[in-house]
Amino acid sequence: MFKEIGVQRLVALFVGGWLLFNFPLLGLWDVDATVLGVPLFPAALFILWGLLIAAVAWLMERSQQAPQDD
């Protein structure tokens, strides 16, 4: 279906992000705790969101630098 490994990695990253921001795993962060004075749930959302964006950016930049084989 998808021949390029970069496309497969993007799809895997999408599925991983979808699972992270869905109920069963997102419920793990819903506890009464704080991180530097910020409740854990919004802090975890922000950190996971930032890591997901960083992973997509790294993957996109890496795939542009890779030599294309014809």
Backbone as a ProteinNet text record, in pm:
[ID]
protein_1_A
[PRIMARY]
MFKEIGVQRLVALFVGGWLLFNFPLLGLWDVDATVLGVPLFPAALFILWGLLIAAVAWLMERSQQAPQDD
[TERTIARY]
82.6	0	86.8	162	254.7	395.2	465.9	598.3	708.5	687.7	793	786	902.3	908.1	867.6	890.5	851.8	701.3	627.7	481.4	434	495.7	458.5	486.7	596.1	629.2	531.8	489.9	390.6	257.3	217.5	92.2	104.1	217.5	238	236.9	295.3	295	154.4	75.3	-64.4	-143.1	-126.8	-199.7	-154.8	-25.1	24.8	-30.2	-33.4	-90.8	-239	-307.8	-451.6	-477.8	-395.8	-411.8	-377.5	-272.6	-233.5	-341.1	-411.8	-512.9	-653.4	-665.6	-795.6	-816.9	-939.2	-977.7	-892.4	-872	-806.4	-668.9	-587.4	-453.9	-456.2	-546.2	-555.9	-606.9	-684.1	-734.3	-625	-508.4	-397.7	-349.4	-364.7	-314.3	-415.2	-536.9	-641.9	-635.3	-534.3	-516.1	-495	-510.9	-489.3	-340.9	-266.9	-124.3	-87.6	23.4	69	213.5	247.9	384.7	421.9	508.2	548.3	427.2	329.5	211.2	100.9	124.4	24.2	-37.6	-170.7	-231.4	-174.2	-164.4	-96.6	-165.3	-297.4	-369	-336.5	-351.9	-316.9	-166.8	-84.1	60.7	95.5	35	61.4	10.8	-106.7	-157.9	-61.4	-14.9	76.5	208.4	262.7	390.3	375.7	269.8	248.1	226.2	150.3	125.1	256.2	339.3	468.5	560.6	562.3	645.4	597.8	467.1	412.6	449.5	441.1	479.6	628.5	710.1	854.8	889	818.4	843.4	805.7	694	653.3	753.8	797.1	894.4	1026	1072.9	1197.6	1184.3	1071.9	1050.2	1043.2	977.1	965.8	1100.5	1176.6	1308.3	1404	1394.7	1482.1	1451.6	1324.4	1288.9	1327.7	1337.1	1379.8	1528.7	1606	1751	1798.4	1716.7	1756.1	1768.2	1870.5	1884.5	1773.6	1724.1	1617.2	1677.5	1636.2	1681	1578	1621	1528.5	1542.9
-119	0	125	149.2	261.6	205.8	257.9	204.4	278.5	406.4	482.6	462.4	443.4	422.2	548.7	666.3	791	803.3	758.8	761	663.5	548.4	449.5	501.9	572.4	629.2	739.5	820.4	923.8	862.9	757	689.4	629.1	568.1	511.3	620.6	735.7	848.2	901.8	906.2	948.2	853.7	724.6	625.9	633.3	649	662.8	787.2	899.4	1021.4	1007.9	940.8	918.3	834.8	733.3	650.5	728.2	810.2	888.6	987.6	1045.5	1145.9	1088.4	956.9	892.7	853.1	814.2	798.3	703.9	579.5	491.9	540.6	584.2	630.9	772.8	854.7	991.8	993.5	893.5	884.1	859	812.3	790.4	920.3	1032.5	1161	1236.7	1184.3	1253.4	1218.6	1271.5	1250.4	1385.8	1388	1511.9	1526.9	1579.7	1603.8	1730	1790.4	1910.2	1893.6	1963.9	1969.4	2116.8	2159.5	2300.5	2392.3	2346.7	2426.2	2414.8	2342.7	2323.8	2185.1	2174	2040.4	1944.1	1817.9	1718.4	1697.8	1698.8	1670.2	1771.4	1904.5	1997.2	1998.5	1976.9	1972.1	1852.8	1738.2	1619.4	1638.1	1699.8	1727.1	1815	1921.2	2013.5	1945.4	1867.3	1799.6	1694.6	1613.1	1512.7	1576.4	1685.3	1758.3	1812.7	1871.3	1923.4	1814.1	1700.1	1588.5	1532.1	1528	1480.3	1573.8	1704	1801.2	1792.5	1777.3	1764.5	1638.1	1527.9	1403.1	1416.6	1483.1	1503.4	1593.9	1700.2	1791.4	1719.9	1640.7	1566.9	1467.8	1398.6	1300.5	1367	1480.5	1549.4	1605.5	1662.8	1715.4	1602.6	1492.2	1378.1	1320.3	1312.1	1252.2	1342.3	1473.2	1563.7	1557.5	1521	1515.4	1382.6	1279.5	1146.7	1146.4	1081.4	1074.3	989.1	1032.1	960.8	857.7	732.3	626.1	604.6	606.5	584.2	446.9
0	0	0	107.2	111.5	92.4	-5.1	-33.5	40.2	66.2	132.1	282.8	344.5	488.6	563.7	505.8	569.9	586.1	485.6	493.3	600	607	707.7	848.1	864	995.4	1033.9	936.9	965.9	1006.5	938.4	974.3	1114.6	1146	1279.6	1385.8	1355.5	1449.4	1469.5	1362.7	1374	1463	1440.9	1521.3	1667.3	1690.1	1827.2	1895.5	1824.1	1879.7	1905.3	1816.4	1833.5	1958.8	1980	2099.6	2226.5	2220.8	2338.2	2380.9	2284.9	2316.1	2321.3	2334.2	2348	2493.5	2527.7	2667.3	2751.7	2716.2	2814.8	2858.4	2765.9	2804.2	2859.2	2811	2860.3	3004.2	3043.1	3179.7	3282	3237.6	3330.5	3394	3324.6	3371.8	3456.9	3472.3	3545.7	3694.6	3761.7	3905.8	3972.8	4102.3	4177.8	4210.2	4115.9	4134.2	4056.5	4092.5	4022.1	3979.7	3873.1	3823.4	3818.2	3907.8	3918	3936.1	4012.9	4040.1	3936.1	3828.8	3723.1	3742.7	3735	3746.1	3642.2	3679.2	3595.2	3460.9	3457.1	3332.6	3222.1	3244.8	3136.8	3105.7	3207.6	3183.3	3094.8	3122	3040.8	2898.3	2882.8	2748.6	2670.1	2732.4	2664.8	2629.7	2721.5	2696.6	2587	2593.3	2488.6	2352.3	2350	2226	2169	2254.6	2209.5	2158.9	2227.6	2182	2049.2	2030.3	1903.1	1788.7	1812.3	1709.7	1680.7	1785.2	1765.2	1686.4	1713.7	1640.8	1494	1465.8	1326.2	1254.9	1320.5	1260.2	1233.1	1328.9	1310.9	1195.6	1189.1	1083.3	946.6	936.9	808.8	763.6	855	818.6	781.7	850.8	822.6	685.9	649.5	521.5	404.5	424.9	319	294.6	396.2	383.5	327.7	334.3	288.1	135.3	81.6	-64.4	-125.2	-238.4	-307.7	-402.5	-386.3	-475.5	-583.7	-708.2	-819.9	-876.2
[MASK]
++++++++++++++++++++++++++++++++++++++++++++++++++++++++++++++++++++++

